């Protein structure tokens, strides 16, 4: 049987920051910064959290479904390293605000940036099992970065400074079913690879730590080893010729370019000019949206995939090779087919228009946001969230039926529609 992504959407919130202006403000080395290949980063405002991002990504999908089709959703999986409670799953909030059938499994998956792939593969196997014929699963990968102000002011540690421009906020929603109109997975074509490594982590709910060099080496190692395992399991596969396009987990574009270059050197042994040409043809179309949003952890591979479908040439069905990586670590290389009609379905969601319509933060506004992030920390018991502190930003969603965080009452998050 066929299985994969029936419908697909991305939501990146209300506001963004020009990362070149951030680099100048932080006094970052221009040459090193250019290697990030970043343009913009989405910034979570106080009234936005992983629940609002997830609901706002999924709602346009559900709005296009009939009541009978919605009843077929029997599983909601949230995939995130930005959880808001150690016990209660964000899927319960998302399920509630989407108004879904109560005969539904609700749970959450955490494994750093691999979480979205873990959720997708679980949904795929649920559909393949046919334990409930015709059932669909809603997979939502949602993550945010809420940096807090450092005592050093404008001069931050090197690792933090270069992570800041590439850390974004957003959510991918994927409806998984036996009617894969957008992305049909190659069943059984999976190479996975993982081991214990302390490259990046969140030792506290609102704190990120790690070793950037170790993270890069782990990413490169896993990319090669996960692909080689895929190659063992799929007869006749070839890195250069089996995939029309490639989509990578994209913390920043430069990391993807380095990984692809390494793979081409080791596996295909082409000279640098031909590797560059191959990157521009098969990989570059996937990073356009990522360059405008930043790393959204569990959603990032799928932001690359949806960007590829939006921007690529699909005059015929084309096979995509996908690499997923999550620190700590777990990785997977898998593949699937995108059809001629897939781009029109994706473009119909208006993702590019959504990105173009965001509010551009001024640097002083951004600094105020990160200074105030401490007020909505993990475990906040009671607070009312100010949503009109940036009136021009609020206009982006005012009256447009977007979910926003209104208050936290005895730890319970309460949301409203704009």
PADOSE-811778 format. One line per field, with one value per residue (C-alpha): residue in three letters; x, z, y. Coordinates in pm, 1 decimal. Layout:
% residues N
aa <- c(ALA,...) $
px <- c(X,...) $
pz <- c(Z,...) $
py <- c(Y,...) $
END
This chain:
% residues 418
aa <- c(UNK,UNK,UNK,UNK,UNK,UNK,UNK,UNK,UNK,UNK,UNK,UNK,UNK,UNK,UNK,UNK,UNK,UNK,UNK,UNK,UNK,UNK,UNK,UNK,UNK,UNK,UNK,UNK,UNK,UNK,UNK,UNK,UNK,UNK,UNK,UNK,UNK,UNK,UNK,UNK,UNK,UNK,UNK,UNK,UNK,UNK,UNK,UNK,UNK,UNK,UNK,UNK,UNK,UNK,UNK,UNK,UNK,UNK,UNK,UNK,UNK,UNK,UNK,UNK,UNK,UNK,UNK,UNK,UNK,UNK,UNK,UNK,UNK,UNK,UNK,UNK,UNK,UNK,UNK,UNK,UNK,UNK,UNK,UNK,UNK,UNK,UNK,UNK,UNK,UNK,UNK,UNK,UNK,UNK,UNK,UNK,UNK,UNK,UNK,UNK,UNK,UNK,UNK,UNK,UNK,UNK,UNK,UNK,UNK,UNK,UNK,UNK,UNK,UNK,UNK,UNK,UNK,UNK,UNK,UNK,UNK,UNK,UNK,UNK,UNK,UNK,UNK,UNK,UNK,UNK,UNK,UNK,UNK,UNK,UNK,UNK,UNK,UNK,UNK,UNK,UNK,UNK,UNK,UNK,UNK,UNK,UNK,UNK,UNK,UNK,UNK,UNK,UNK,UNK,UNK,UNK,UNK,UNK,UNK,UNK,UNK,UNK,UNK,UNK,UNK,UNK,UNK,UNK,UNK,UNK,UNK,UNK,UNK,UNK,UNK,UNK,UNK,UNK,UNK,UNK,UNK,UNK,UNK,UNK,UNK,UNK,UNK,UNK,UNK,UNK,UNK,UNK,UNK,UNK,UNK,UNK,UNK,UNK,UNK,UNK,UNK,UNK,UNK,UNK,UNK,UNK,UNK,UNK,UNK,UNK,UNK,UNK,UNK,UNK,UNK,UNK,UNK,UNK,UNK,UNK,UNK,UNK,UNK,UNK,UNK,UNK,UNK,UNK,UNK,UNK,UNK,UNK,UNK,UNK,UNK,UNK,UNK,UNK,UNK,UNK,UNK,UNK,UNK,UNK,UNK,UNK,UNK,UNK,UNK,UNK,UNK,UNK,UNK,UNK,UNK,UNK,UNK,UNK,UNK,UNK,UNK,UNK,UNK,UNK,UNK,UNK,UNK,UNK,UNK,UNK,UNK,UNK,UNK,UNK,UNK,UNK,UNK,UNK,UNK,UNK,UNK,UNK,UNK,UNK,UNK,UNK,UNK,UNK,UNK,UNK,UNK,UNK,UNK,UNK,UNK,UNK,UNK,UNK,UNK,UNK,UNK,UNK,UNK,UNK,UNK,UNK,UNK,UNK,UNK,UNK,UNK,UNK,UNK,UNK,UNK,UNK,UNK,UNK,UNK,UNK,UNK,UNK,UNK,UNK,UNK,UNK,UNK,UNK,UNK,UNK,UNK,UNK,UNK,UNK,UNK,UNK,UNK,UNK,UNK,UNK,UNK,UNK,UNK,UNK,UNK,UNK,UNK,UNK,UNK,UNK,UNK,UNK,UNK,UNK,UNK,UNK,UNK,UNK,UNK,UNK,UNK,UNK,UNK,UNK,UNK,UNK,UNK,UNK,UNK,UNK,UNK,UNK,UNK,UNK,UNK,UNK,UNK,UNK,UNK,UNK,UNK,UNK,UNK,UNK,UNK,UNK,UNK,UNK,UNK,UNK,UNK,UNK,UNK,UNK,UNK,UNK,UNK,UNK,UNK,UNK,UNK,UNK,UNK,UNK,UNK,UNK,UNK,UNK,UNK,UNK,UNK,UNK,UNK,UNK,UNK,UNK,UNK,UNK) $
px <- c(0.0,98.7,167.4,311.3,220.4,-128.8,-117.2,161.9,190.2,439.3,384.3,663.3,480.9,440.7,790.9,1140.3,1480.8,1730.6,2026.5,2283.6,2175.2,2205.9,2555.5,2658.9,2510.4,2693.6,3020.4,3040.5,3314.9,3165.7,3340.5,3241.0,2887.5,2850.5,2926.9,2603.4,2407.7,2130.9,1909.1,1633.8,1526.2,1177.5,1148.8,886.6,691.8,563.4,218.4,363.6,473.1,505.0,129.5,30.3,281.8,153.9,-214.3,-158.2,37.6,-228.8,-549.1,-526.5,-496.3,-805.1,-999.0,-968.8,-1104.5,-1463.5,-1610.6,-1586.7,-1218.9,-1139.0,-1302.7,-1038.6,-759.9,-691.4,-347.2,-192.4,182.8,373.9,747.6,951.5,1242.4,1056.3,794.4,601.3,543.3,736.8,420.1,135.2,180.0,135.0,-68.7,-354.6,-369.6,-331.4,-599.5,-838.5,-794.8,-824.3,-1153.7,-1060.2,-1239.8,-1178.2,-1121.6,-763.1,-416.6,-232.9,135.2,471.0,814.4,1146.0,1480.4,1628.7,1600.0,1526.6,1187.4,993.3,1125.6,1050.2,691.4,659.2,795.9,565.0,267.3,375.8,394.3,55.3,-102.1,84.6,-29.1,-392.0,-510.0,-759.4,-811.0,-845.2,-716.5,-491.3,-229.0,-150.5,220.3,324.4,689.9,703.1,998.5,1113.8,1433.5,1384.8,1730.2,1768.8,1990.6,2345.9,2528.4,2794.7,2549.6,2638.5,2944.6,2846.6,3045.1,3150.1,2932.9,2624.4,2679.9,2688.4,2398.4,2176.2,2140.3,2047.7,1797.5,1437.9,1081.6,804.2,604.1,541.7,209.5,192.0,-123.1,-6.8,-231.6,-265.2,-337.4,4.2,-74.4,243.5,518.2,495.6,756.4,964.0,852.0,1144.0,1401.0,1547.8,1900.0,1927.2,2230.0,2280.3,2504.7,2559.5,2736.3,2716.1,2719.7,2421.9,2165.6,1911.8,2023.9,1753.7,1421.4,1523.1,1895.1,2091.5,2450.3,2693.1,3007.8,2961.0,3265.1,3157.6,2805.5,2935.7,3149.8,2862.8,2630.6,2880.7,2947.8,2578.2,2503.0,2756.2,2673.7,2294.2,2323.3,2556.0,2302.3,2030.7,2254.6,2281.6,1904.1,1811.7,1946.0,2122.6,2111.8,2365.3,2408.4,2465.4,2202.1,1923.4,1786.9,1663.8,1685.8,1818.8,1674.8,1885.0,1821.6,1930.7,2055.4,2203.0,2274.8,2651.6,2629.1,2424.8,2664.6,2956.8,2777.8,2687.1,3040.9,3180.5,2940.3,3025.3,3399.9,3384.3,3117.6,3129.4,3483.1,3403.7,3622.2,3510.7,3349.6,3123.4,3034.6,2935.2,2722.5,2551.7,2481.7,2315.9,2105.0,1997.5,2028.3,2008.4,1633.5,1565.2,1725.0,1535.1,1271.0,1529.6,1736.4,1435.0,1334.7,1638.2,1672.8,1334.2,1476.4,1234.7,1061.5,1374.6,1414.6,1048.8,1088.7,1364.7,1137.8,839.5,1069.6,1207.3,859.7,762.5,1075.4,1184.4,1099.7,858.4,764.7,756.1,757.2,1095.2,1267.4,1394.2,1665.7,1612.4,1863.3,1743.5,1974.2,1907.5,2181.2,2265.4,2227.3,1998.6,1987.1,1810.9,1834.9,1511.7,1347.0,1018.8,857.8,709.1,453.8,375.3,74.0,252.2,394.8,54.4,-91.8,195.3,187.5,-184.5,-106.1,46.5,365.9,577.8,313.2,307.7,686.6,663.7,389.5,579.2,674.3,1044.1,1171.5,1394.6,1705.8,1587.8,1257.1,1442.6,1666.7,1361.5,1201.9,1500.6,1535.0,1172.3,1184.1,1253.5,890.0,750.3,994.5,920.3,717.9,558.6,262.1,57.8,90.4,-111.0,66.9,86.6,-0.3,-15.8,333.4,423.3,104.4,247.3,347.7,3.2,-156.8,-4.8,-257.8,-528.6,-867.6,-710.3,-808.3,-460.8,-415.5,-218.4,-123.8,-349.0,-246.9,-112.7,-341.5,-207.9,30.0,-257.9,-200.6,-505.2,-525.8,-746.8,-806.0,-695.8) $
pz <- c(0.0,-34.5,266.5,331.9,365.3,244.8,350.5,469.8,620.6,800.1,1035.9,1159.1,1366.6,1361.5,1363.0,1224.3,1257.0,981.7,1093.8,921.7,1150.7,1445.9,1334.6,1317.2,1660.1,1812.2,1635.2,1465.2,1216.5,874.3,688.2,944.0,951.9,573.3,592.9,788.8,472.6,685.1,597.7,860.2,1179.3,1319.3,1674.8,1921.6,2073.4,2432.9,2320.4,2103.9,2224.3,2075.7,2116.0,1921.4,1648.4,1624.0,1613.0,1360.9,1135.5,1150.7,1134.5,760.6,688.3,893.4,746.0,407.5,538.2,565.8,902.0,799.5,707.6,1042.0,1217.5,1055.1,1257.4,1533.4,1646.7,1727.0,1784.3,1894.8,1831.9,2025.0,2250.9,2365.4,2584.8,2837.3,3098.0,3210.0,3216.4,3019.3,2643.5,2419.8,2193.3,2444.8,2399.7,2023.0,1999.2,2203.4,2008.5,1675.8,1791.9,1706.3,1786.7,2144.2,2025.5,1952.6,2080.5,2213.1,2301.6,2259.1,2132.1,2231.7,2067.7,1983.6,1612.7,1518.6,1694.3,1380.9,1195.0,1490.3,1483.0,1107.4,1105.8,1393.2,1201.0,884.2,1065.6,1231.2,887.8,743.5,1030.3,913.8,1268.5,1195.6,816.5,674.1,988.6,960.7,1195.8,1254.0,1322.8,1447.8,1497.2,1689.4,1850.6,1964.3,2089.8,2370.5,2426.7,2744.7,2782.6,2892.4,3148.3,2890.4,2699.9,2331.9,2360.1,2402.3,2409.4,2065.7,2063.1,2178.7,1937.3,1628.2,1746.5,1803.8,1437.0,1324.8,1600.7,1494.1,1584.7,1399.5,1340.1,1065.6,1048.3,847.5,782.7,732.5,556.0,284.1,36.4,7.4,-233.2,-151.8,-42.7,-79.8,134.6,4.5,245.0,414.9,260.4,586.8,721.0,1083.8,1301.3,1656.3,1962.0,2283.5,2233.7,2427.7,2129.3,2222.9,2500.1,2719.0,3074.5,3197.6,3023.4,2922.1,2870.4,2574.2,2595.1,2380.2,2174.0,1824.7,1676.6,1820.7,1689.7,1338.5,1346.0,1480.7,1210.4,935.7,1080.3,1108.0,758.6,610.1,829.2,802.9,424.6,407.6,610.6,367.4,82.7,240.5,258.8,-82.6,-379.0,-652.1,-481.9,-569.2,-388.1,-708.0,-937.3,-723.6,-589.7,-799.6,-494.3,-137.7,178.9,495.8,853.4,814.7,1132.6,884.5,513.8,548.4,752.9,480.6,210.9,408.3,463.3,96.2,-7.7,228.2,97.2,-264.6,-195.8,-14.5,-211.9,-560.6,-571.5,-794.3,-824.4,-635.1,-933.2,-1007.2,-637.9,-630.7,-942.1,-788.1,-465.9,-656.9,-857.0,-599.0,-256.9,-280.9,-364.2,-22.4,196.3,84.6,358.8,617.3,536.8,630.7,950.9,1117.5,1293.4,1420.1,1562.0,1502.0,1220.0,1029.1,791.0,697.7,648.4,401.2,236.7,207.5,74.8,-182.3,-298.9,-318.8,-509.9,-707.3,-1058.3,-1050.0,-1413.7,-1333.6,-1014.8,-846.4,-564.0,-265.6,-31.4,323.7,607.6,964.0,1260.0,1628.2,1879.2,2143.4,1893.1,1645.3,1268.2,967.8,590.2,409.1,79.3,-94.8,-412.4,-484.4,-764.8,-1036.2,-845.0,-508.9,-557.0,-639.6,-320.8,-110.4,-273.7,-206.8,165.4,113.4,310.1,112.2,152.9,525.7,547.2,347.8,575.5,904.1,1103.2,1093.6,1443.3,1514.7,1713.0,2028.7,2009.1,1975.1,2272.8,2483.3,2388.7,2498.0,2816.2,2900.6,2805.8,3170.3,3244.8,3051.6,3165.3,3186.2,3501.9,3518.4,3751.4,3695.5,3447.0,3200.2,2867.9,2706.3,2338.0,2245.5,2348.5,1976.4,1809.0,1455.5,1506.6,1645.6,1325.8,1138.4,1298.1,1430.7,1320.8,1130.6,1366.4,1488.7,1831.6,2089.4,2453.8,2678.0,3029.3,3255.9,3545.8,3806.2,3541.8,3295.2,2969.0,2834.2,2473.3,2261.9,1891.1,1737.4) $
py <- c(0.0,365.4,585.8,930.1,1295.5,1382.5,1746.4,1971.8,2321.4,2543.8,2837.4,3064.1,3320.3,3694.9,3842.9,3802.4,3962.9,4045.2,3834.6,4055.5,4338.6,4101.3,4000.7,4363.9,4432.6,4133.3,4224.1,3884.2,3806.5,3884.5,3601.6,3338.7,3472.3,3455.5,3083.7,3036.8,3125.9,3282.6,3580.4,3602.4,3430.3,3394.4,3527.0,3404.3,3693.5,3666.1,3548.6,3271.0,2927.7,2576.3,2520.2,2832.1,2751.0,2393.8,2485.2,2763.9,2525.6,2254.2,2459.8,2545.4,2171.9,2090.1,2382.7,2210.8,1878.3,1762.0,1662.8,1297.5,1333.0,1497.5,1201.1,978.7,1144.4,892.1,1004.0,1344.0,1337.1,1644.9,1636.0,1889.9,1970.8,2284.4,2118.5,2326.6,2054.1,1745.7,1534.3,1687.9,1659.3,1962.8,1736.8,1763.5,2142.1,2114.8,1844.1,2061.3,2385.2,2201.9,2050.9,1693.2,1367.9,1250.4,892.0,982.7,893.1,1200.7,1198.0,1369.3,1265.5,1423.9,1347.1,1684.2,1768.1,1406.1,1420.8,1518.0,1215.9,988.3,1113.9,1079.0,723.8,624.1,764.6,583.8,252.2,313.0,360.7,61.7,-160.0,-128.2,-188.6,88.6,96.9,446.9,618.2,922.3,1067.8,1434.5,1490.2,1833.3,1923.5,2250.9,2425.7,2766.2,2926.6,3175.9,3320.3,3521.8,3826.2,3759.7,3972.0,4052.8,4273.3,4300.8,4076.1,3711.2,3389.3,3264.8,2952.7,3143.4,3431.1,3212.4,2994.5,3295.8,3406.7,3055.2,2969.4,3018.8,2934.4,2755.5,2440.6,2189.4,2003.9,1679.9,1478.8,1119.4,870.5,606.6,886.6,1055.5,1338.3,1530.4,1290.8,913.0,740.9,451.5,180.6,7.8,239.5,365.5,380.5,484.3,542.7,670.9,672.2,869.6,1200.1,1528.1,1763.0,1982.2,1945.7,2126.3,2051.0,2288.2,2360.9,2715.3,2660.2,2526.9,2407.1,2214.8,2190.6,2331.2,2154.8,1819.3,1877.6,1938.4,1624.2,1414.4,1550.0,1463.3,1117.9,1038.2,1167.6,927.0,627.0,661.8,683.5,380.3,181.4,295.8,180.5,-166.7,-198.5,-59.4,-250.4,-56.3,283.0,552.2,885.4,1080.7,930.1,778.9,1108.4,1398.4,1622.7,1604.2,1759.5,1779.5,1881.1,2243.6,2417.6,2665.7,2646.0,2629.6,2309.7,2142.3,2257.7,2113.4,1782.0,1745.1,1834.1,1569.0,1304.7,1384.3,1372.9,1039.2,855.7,1005.1,1147.0,1442.9,1756.5,2070.4,2252.0,1953.4,1919.2,2287.1,2240.2,1938.0,2131.7,2413.4,2170.5,1911.9,2077.7,2457.5,2464.2,2307.5,2573.3,2884.8,2875.0,2765.8,3075.0,3288.1,3107.0,2951.3,2619.6,2499.9,2176.2,1887.2,2074.8,2175.4,1881.6,1921.4,2294.4,2202.1,1943.8,2177.7,2451.1,2209.1,2110.3,2477.7,2584.0,2276.7,2160.9,1867.5,1818.9,1446.0,1235.9,1281.3,1095.1,1292.4,1169.2,1300.6,1319.5,1377.8,1442.9,1503.5,1580.2,1331.5,1154.4,979.0,1010.6,864.1,868.5,786.0,865.8,928.9,1053.7,1396.9,1416.4,1670.2,1804.2,1825.2,2178.5,2328.4,2176.4,2311.5,2653.9,2668.3,2686.1,3032.3,2968.1,3214.4,3485.3,3411.4,3458.7,3781.2,3913.1,3888.4,4198.0,4292.7,4357.4,4652.5,4567.3,4743.8,4554.1,4225.8,4302.0,4388.7,4057.1,3850.9,4054.8,3974.7,3605.7,3527.4,3621.6,3321.4,3056.7,2686.8,2627.1,2972.5,2938.2,3253.8,3536.4,3740.5,3773.6,4115.4,4086.6,4456.5,4562.4,4568.9,4697.3,4679.8,4316.0,4228.2,4363.6,4067.6,3832.1,4064.6,3930.0,3638.9,3356.0,3271.6,3114.7,3312.6,3263.6,3473.9,3374.9,3102.6,3021.3,2777.3,2634.7,2582.4,2764.9,2945.9,3054.1,3279.5,3340.0,3668.0) $
END
